[in-house]
């Protein structure tokens, strides 16, 4: 029986697991119910399992029947603080939490790969590390798992690391896409508090109004980005929160805003880290007020290894057919803490289209939307692709 045929047999079990995870989403690094479901799904497989100490992670190692290297497969497990409005029969039963980024599919797909590879372990040229990771959504769960030793779980250096990420829109259902080099952006958070002097709205000259200064800073940041960054190595600065004042005739003491900052190369990232705080403070100083600036570096650029990316694309084409695999021309705008894994091991992240059948992927609700819907049919495709990536990569390493 082929891998795809066996994956198809597993599909009902994977759907059941995925929907159970979807109904009971958990946030951040502490996912006890999710961890329990994963352990139940893995029960009986010949795996060496280690649980996280400071987070609800699961690291499982499968020892191959033949000598060789090690490959890591990652699946993230956490949800988002979003109230679901998708209308699916298995909607979240947890108010204010939803698997709006498809991590429930990642988890179920990785369980499927663990099952398939365990059945084929006697033919594996080495070991496979399954990384079930909490806290991808802004909590750096990958970094925490790295600190707890996930990259050393096999007891030998990793030959490669792979991860899949589903997309509710943009890609037709089942299509696999990736690219060498930058595949997702770096992500930082800029937090600014402009401190002025409060007063009566009728006499602004007697106060130091922080609101127009903060507004000028927001506008200036947009101009600065367009004039200081190459069109082909861009940066994105988007202000998502802006808070000031309590009443229309009161000049407040402070105005505060936060922005997400995205970049696609380390060079651009360094310029943002240095340049944005300087710009903010300079404008505030010109107006005679102060600006407190906190620049939090979050996730770096996710960089696919060119050789591993070429291998992954070729492997996917062999498995799925050439029309089902696409080399993307541009990076994705999202960010990923799998970047920390790829800083330490060569590998690649691939996108899998999960737009439902009959839905236009170009207009479907995107990841993170409360209306996002992901098609269960990609589960068997994820499981099969992860299995082949690990199996073929280990065989390639043994033959080298």
C-alpha positions as CSV (number, residue, x, y, z in Angstrom):
1,X,0.0,0.0,0.0
2,X,1.3,3.4,-0.9
3,X,1.8,6.3,1.5
4,X,-1.1,8.2,0.0
5,X,-3.4,5.2,0.1
6,X,-2.6,4.6,3.8
7,X,-3.0,8.4,4.6
8,X,-6.4,8.2,3.0
9,X,-7.3,5.3,5.3
10,X,-6.3,7.5,8.3
11,X,-8.3,10.5,7.1
12,X,-11.4,9.8,9.3
13,X,-9.3,9.5,12.4
14,X,-7.4,12.7,11.5
15,X,-10.7,14.6,10.9
16,X,-12.1,13.4,14.3
17,X,-8.9,14.6,16.1
18,X,-8.8,17.9,14.2
19,X,-12.4,18.7,15.0
20,X,-12.0,17.8,18.7
21,X,-9.1,20.2,18.8
22,X,-11.1,22.9,17.0
23,X,-14.0,22.6,19.5
24,X,-11.6,23.1,22.5
25,X,-9.0,25.7,21.5
26,X,-6.4,26.8,24.0
27,X,-4.1,29.9,24.0
28,X,-0.5,30.6,24.6
29,X,2.0,28.2,26.1
30,X,-0.3,26.3,28.5
31,X,-2.4,23.8,26.5
32,X,-3.2,20.9,28.9
33,X,-6.3,19.6,27.1
34,X,-4.6,19.9,23.7
35,X,-1.5,18.1,25.0
36,X,-3.8,15.3,26.4
37,X,-5.5,14.8,23.1
38,X,-2.1,14.6,21.3
39,X,-0.8,12.0,23.8
40,X,-4.0,9.9,23.4
41,X,-3.6,10.0,19.6
42,X,0.1,8.9,19.9
43,X,-0.6,6.2,22.4
44,X,0.7,2.8,21.3
45,X,3.2,4.1,18.8
46,X,6.9,3.3,19.3
47,X,7.8,6.8,20.3
48,X,10.1,8.2,23.0
49,X,8.0,11.0,24.4
50,X,9.1,14.0,26.5
51,X,6.8,16.6,27.8
52,X,7.7,20.3,28.2
53,X,8.6,21.7,31.7
54,X,7.5,25.3,31.2
55,X,5.0,24.8,28.4
56,X,2.6,22.1,27.3
57,X,4.8,20.8,24.5
58,X,5.2,17.2,23.3
59,X,8.5,16.0,21.8
60,X,8.3,12.5,20.3
61,X,11.3,10.6,18.8
62,X,10.8,7.7,16.4
63,X,13.9,5.5,16.1
64,X,14.4,4.2,12.6
65,X,15.3,0.6,11.9
66,X,18.4,1.5,10.0
67,X,21.3,3.8,11.0
68,X,21.3,7.4,9.8
69,X,20.7,11.0,10.7
70,X,17.7,12.8,12.1
71,X,14.9,15.0,10.7
72,X,12.5,17.2,12.7
73,X,8.9,17.8,11.8
74,X,7.0,20.7,13.5
75,X,3.3,21.2,14.1
76,X,2.1,24.1,16.3
77,X,-1.0,23.6,18.5
78,X,-2.2,27.0,19.9
79,X,-5.2,29.0,19.0
80,X,-6.0,32.7,18.8
81,X,-8.0,35.0,21.0
82,X,-10.7,35.3,18.4
83,X,-14.5,34.7,18.8
84,X,-15.4,32.2,16.0
85,X,-18.2,33.2,13.5
86,X,-17.5,30.6,10.8
87,X,-20.7,28.7,11.3
88,X,-19.2,25.2,11.0
89,X,-20.8,22.3,12.9
90,X,-17.6,21.9,15.0
91,X,-17.3,25.6,16.0
92,X,-15.2,26.5,19.0
93,X,-17.0,25.9,22.3
94,X,-14.6,28.3,24.2
95,X,-15.7,31.9,24.2
96,X,-13.0,34.2,22.8
97,X,-10.8,31.5,21.4
98,X,-10.6,29.9,18.0
99,X,-8.3,27.9,15.8
100,X,-8.3,30.7,13.3
101,X,-4.9,30.0,11.9
102,X,-5.3,26.2,11.2
103,X,-3.0,24.9,14.0
104,X,-5.5,22.2,14.7
105,X,-4.8,20.9,11.2
106,X,-1.1,21.1,11.8
107,X,-1.4,19.1,14.9
108,X,-3.6,16.4,13.4
109,X,-1.5,16.3,10.3
110,X,1.6,15.7,12.3
111,X,-0.1,12.9,14.3
112,X,-0.9,11.3,10.9
113,X,2.7,11.5,9.9
114,X,3.9,10.0,13.2
115,X,1.4,7.1,12.6
116,X,2.6,6.5,9.0
117,X,6.3,6.8,9.8
118,X,5.9,4.4,12.8
119,X,4.4,1.9,10.5
120,X,7.4,2.2,8.2
121,X,10.1,2.6,10.9
122,X,12.0,-0.6,9.9
123,X,12.9,1.1,6.6
124,X,13.8,4.5,8.0
125,X,17.5,5.5,7.7
126,X,17.6,7.3,11.0
127,X,15.3,9.1,13.5
128,X,12.4,11.5,13.3
129,X,11.7,14.2,15.9
130,X,8.0,15.2,16.1
131,X,7.8,18.7,17.6
132,X,4.2,19.5,18.9
133,X,4.6,23.1,19.8
134,X,2.4,25.5,21.9
135,X,2.7,29.3,21.8
136,X,3.4,30.1,18.1
137,X,1.0,33.0,18.2
138,X,3.3,35.6,19.7
139,X,4.6,33.5,22.6
140,X,7.8,32.1,21.0
141,X,6.9,28.5,21.8
142,X,9.6,27.4,19.4
143,X,12.3,29.3,21.3
144,X,11.0,27.8,24.6
145,X,11.1,24.2,23.1
146,X,14.6,24.9,21.8
147,X,15.8,25.9,25.2
148,X,14.3,22.7,26.6
149,X,16.2,20.7,24.1
150,X,13.9,19.7,21.2
151,X,16.7,20.1,18.6
152,X,18.8,17.6,20.6
153,X,16.0,15.2,21.2
154,X,17.4,12.6,18.8
155,X,20.8,12.7,20.4
156,X,22.5,13.7,17.1
157,X,22.5,16.8,14.9
158,X,19.5,17.4,12.7
159,X,20.0,16.9,9.0
160,X,16.9,18.9,8.2
161,X,13.7,20.4,9.7
162,X,10.3,20.8,8.0
163,X,7.0,22.4,8.8
164,X,3.7,22.9,6.9
165,X,1.3,25.8,7.3
166,X,-2.2,25.8,6.0
167,X,-3.8,28.8,4.3
168,X,-7.5,29.5,4.3
169,X,-7.2,31.8,1.3
170,X,-4.8,32.7,-1.5
171,X,-4.0,29.1,-2.4
172,X,-6.5,26.7,-3.9
173,X,-7.3,23.7,-1.7
174,X,-4.4,21.2,-1.6
175,X,-1.9,23.3,-3.5
176,X,1.6,23.2,-1.9
177,X,3.8,26.3,-2.2
178,X,7.1,27.5,-0.9
179,X,10.3,29.3,-2.0
180,X,14.0,29.4,-1.2
181,X,15.3,32.2,1.0
182,X,12.9,34.4,2.9
183,X,9.5,32.7,3.2
184,X,7.9,34.8,5.9
185,X,8.7,38.2,7.3
186,X,10.3,39.3,10.6
187,X,7.8,40.7,13.1
188,X,8.4,43.3,15.8
189,X,6.2,45.5,18.0
190,X,6.7,49.2,18.4
191,X,5.0,50.8,21.5
192,X,5.0,54.6,21.9
193,X,3.8,56.9,24.7
194,X,3.9,60.6,23.9
195,X,4.0,62.6,27.1
196,X,2.8,66.2,27.0
197,X,1.1,68.5,29.4
198,X,-2.7,68.3,30.0
199,X,-5.0,71.3,29.9
200,X,-8.3,72.8,28.7
201,X,-9.2,72.1,25.1
202,X,-10.0,75.8,24.6
203,X,-6.4,77.0,25.4
204,X,-4.0,74.5,23.7
205,X,-1.2,77.1,23.9
206,X,-1.2,76.7,27.7
207,X,-0.7,72.9,27.4
208,X,1.4,70.5,25.4
209,X,-1.0,68.5,23.4
210,X,0.4,64.9,22.8
211,X,-2.3,64.0,20.2
212,X,-1.2,66.0,17.2
213,X,2.4,65.0,17.9
214,X,1.5,61.3,18.0
215,X,-0.5,61.7,14.8
216,X,2.4,63.4,13.1
217,X,4.6,60.5,14.2
218,X,2.2,57.9,12.7
219,X,2.2,59.8,9.4
220,X,5.9,60.3,9.4
221,X,6.6,56.6,9.9
222,X,4.7,55.8,6.7
223,X,6.7,58.4,4.7
224,X,10.0,57.2,6.3
225,X,9.3,53.6,5.3
226,X,8.5,54.5,1.6
227,X,11.6,56.8,1.3
228,X,14.2,54.8,3.2
229,X,13.6,51.3,2.1
230,X,14.1,49.7,-1.3
231,X,11.0,48.7,-3.1
232,X,12.4,45.2,-3.6
233,X,13.4,44.9,0.1
234,X,10.4,46.5,1.7
235,X,9.2,47.2,5.3
236,X,5.7,47.5,6.6
237,X,4.7,49.6,9.6
238,X,1.0,49.4,10.6
239,X,-0.4,51.1,13.6
240,X,-3.1,48.9,15.1
241,X,-3.9,50.7,18.3
242,X,-4.2,54.4,19.2
243,X,-5.5,55.7,22.5
244,X,-5.7,59.2,24.0
245,X,-8.0,61.4,26.0
246,X,-11.2,61.0,27.9
247,X,-13.3,63.9,26.8
248,X,-13.6,66.3,23.8
249,X,-12.6,69.5,25.7
250,X,-9.7,68.0,27.7
251,X,-6.1,67.9,26.4
252,X,-4.7,64.7,27.8
253,X,-1.3,64.1,29.4
254,X,-0.5,61.2,27.0
255,X,-1.2,59.6,23.7
256,X,-0.3,56.0,23.1
257,X,-0.1,53.8,20.0
258,X,1.3,50.4,19.0
259,X,2.4,49.2,15.6
260,X,3.4,45.9,14.0
261,X,6.7,46.2,12.1
262,X,7.5,43.7,9.3
263,X,10.6,43.2,7.2
264,X,12.0,40.7,4.8
265,X,15.8,40.8,5.3
266,X,18.1,41.1,8.2
267,X,19.5,44.3,6.7
268,X,16.1,45.9,6.6
269,X,15.3,44.6,10.1
270,X,18.4,46.2,11.6
271,X,17.6,49.6,10.0
272,X,14.1,49.4,11.5
273,X,15.3,48.6,15.0
274,X,17.7,51.6,14.9
275,X,15.7,54.0,12.8
276,X,12.1,53.9,14.0
277,X,12.9,54.8,17.7
278,X,15.1,57.6,16.5
279,X,12.4,59.0,14.3
280,X,9.8,58.9,17.0
281,X,12.0,60.7,19.6
282,X,13.2,63.3,17.1
283,X,9.6,64.4,16.2
284,X,8.6,64.5,19.9
285,X,11.6,66.6,20.7
286,X,10.9,69.0,17.9
287,X,7.5,69.7,19.5
288,X,8.8,70.0,23.1
289,X,7.3,66.8,24.4
290,X,8.8,63.4,25.4
291,X,8.3,60.0,23.7
292,X,8.8,56.7,25.5
293,X,9.6,54.1,22.9
294,X,9.7,50.3,23.4
295,X,10.8,48.3,20.4
296,X,10.2,44.6,21.0
297,X,12.0,42.3,18.6
298,X,9.7,39.3,18.2
299,X,10.3,36.8,15.4
300,X,13.1,37.0,12.8
301,X,12.8,36.5,9.1
302,X,12.0,32.8,8.3
303,X,14.7,31.7,5.8
304,X,14.3,28.5,3.9
305,X,17.6,26.7,3.0
306,X,17.8,26.7,-0.8
307,X,19.0,23.1,-1.0
308,X,16.3,21.8,1.4
309,X,13.7,23.8,-0.4
310,X,14.6,22.4,-3.8
311,X,14.4,18.9,-2.2
312,X,11.0,19.6,-0.6
313,X,9.5,21.0,-3.9
314,X,10.8,18.0,-5.9
315,X,9.5,15.6,-3.2
316,X,6.1,17.2,-3.2
317,X,5.9,17.1,-7.0
318,X,6.7,13.4,-7.0
319,X,4.0,12.7,-4.4
320,X,1.3,15.1,-5.5
321,X,2.0,15.8,-9.2
322,X,3.6,18.9,-10.8
323,X,0.3,20.8,-11.1
324,X,-0.2,20.7,-7.3
325,X,3.1,22.3,-6.3
326,X,4.2,25.9,-6.9
327,X,7.4,27.8,-6.2
328,X,6.1,31.1,-4.8
329,X,7.7,34.2,-6.2
330,X,7.3,36.3,-3.1
331,X,7.5,35.8,0.7
332,X,4.3,35.6,2.8
333,X,3.5,38.6,5.0
334,X,3.0,36.6,8.1
335,X,5.7,35.7,10.7
336,X,6.7,32.4,12.2
337,X,8.7,31.3,15.2
338,X,9.8,28.3,13.1
339,X,12.4,30.8,12.0
340,X,14.3,30.0,15.2
341,X,14.5,26.3,14.2
342,X,15.7,27.2,10.7
343,X,18.4,29.4,12.2
344,X,19.9,26.2,13.8
345,X,19.0,23.5,11.2
346,X,18.7,23.6,7.5
347,X,15.1,23.1,6.3
348,X,12.0,24.6,4.9
349,X,8.5,25.7,5.7
350,X,5.8,25.0,3.1
351,X,2.3,26.4,2.7
352,X,-0.7,24.1,2.0
353,X,-3.9,25.6,0.5
354,X,-6.9,24.7,2.6
355,X,-9.6,26.8,1.1
356,X,-12.9,24.8,1.1
357,X,-14.1,23.1,-2.0
358,X,-16.2,25.5,-4.2
359,X,-14.9,28.6,-2.5
360,X,-12.8,31.2,-4.4
361,X,-9.5,31.2,-2.6
362,X,-8.9,34.8,-3.7
363,X,-11.8,36.1,-1.7
364,X,-12.1,33.5,1.1
365,X,-11.7,34.8,4.7
366,X,-8.0,34.7,5.6
367,X,-6.1,33.2,8.5
368,X,-6.9,34.9,11.8
369,X,-10.4,35.9,10.6
370,X,-13.3,34.8,12.8
371,X,-14.9,33.6,9.5
372,X,-11.9,31.5,8.4
373,X,-12.7,27.9,7.4
374,X,-10.1,25.3,6.6
375,X,-10.9,22.2,4.5
376,X,-10.4,18.8,6.4
377,X,-9.5,17.2,3.1
378,X,-5.9,18.5,3.3
379,X,-5.2,16.5,6.4
380,X,-4.3,13.3,4.6
381,X,-2.2,15.4,2.2
382,X,-0.3,16.9,5.1
383,X,0.3,13.6,6.7
384,X,1.6,12.0,3.5
385,X,3.8,14.9,2.6
386,X,5.4,15.1,6.0
387,X,6.0,11.4,5.9
388,X,7.7,11.4,2.5
389,X,9.8,14.5,3.4
390,X,11.2,12.7,6.5
391,X,11.6,9.3,4.9
392,X,13.2,10.6,1.7
393,X,15.5,13.1,3.5
394,X,16.8,10.4,5.8
395,X,17.4,8.1,2.8
396,X,19.2,10.9,1.0
397,X,21.4,11.6,4.0
398,X,22.3,7.9,4.4
399,X,23.3,7.7,0.7
400,X,25.5,10.7,0.8
